[in-house]
């Protein structure tokens, strides 16, 4: 099969266009694979961070725990308040004048 000059003028640009299209398709498939990989990595990280099952012994009695925490917190608050009362600031006064 022999090609004439005019046919070559049309055929050669068409091969370049076909090559460009093939390269774009290859790059698009690579991008799709990268996006799928990052999506699967995100899902794997999310699944590692979330709790899927909980053990029945992991549950606590809220009444007992809250009362203990309240007692501990009130003790800490009382200690903190006592410490604040004992400390005297070196240059601030202890009286506030609200009269205008």
C-alpha positions, 0 to 999 in steps of 0.5 A, spaced: 500 500 500 503 506 497 501 513 500 500 519 496 503 526 498 496 528 500 494 522 504 501 523 508 499 530 509 493 528 513 496 521 516 502 524 520 498 529 524 493 524 525 498 519 528 500 525 533 493 526 535 492 519 537 499 519 541 496 525 545 490 522 546 493 515 548 498 519 553 492 523 556 488 516 557 494 513 560 495 519 565 488 519 567 488 512 569 494 513 573 490 519 576 484 515 578 489 509 581 492 515 585 485 517 588 483 511 589 489 509 593 488 515 597 481 514 598 482 507 601 488 510 606 483 515 608 478 509 610 483 505 613 485 510 617 478 512 619 476 505 621 482 504 625 480 510 629 473 508 630 470 503 635 467 497 631 465 493 637 465 494 645 466 489 650 460 489 655 465 489 661 468 496 658 461 499 660 461 503 667 456 505 672 455 512 671 452 513 678 458 511 681 463 514 677 460 521 677 459 521 684 467 519 685 469 524 680 464 529 683 468 528 690 475 528 687 473 535 683 470 538 689 476 536 693 481 539 688 477 546 687 477 547 695 484 546 695 485 551 689 481 556 693 484 555 699 491 556 695 488 562 692 486 565 699 493 564 702 497 567 696 498 575 697 499 579 690 506 583 691 503 589 688 495 588 687 491 591 693 485 587 696 480 592 696 476 594 690 472 601 690 466 601 686 464 608 687 464 612 681 
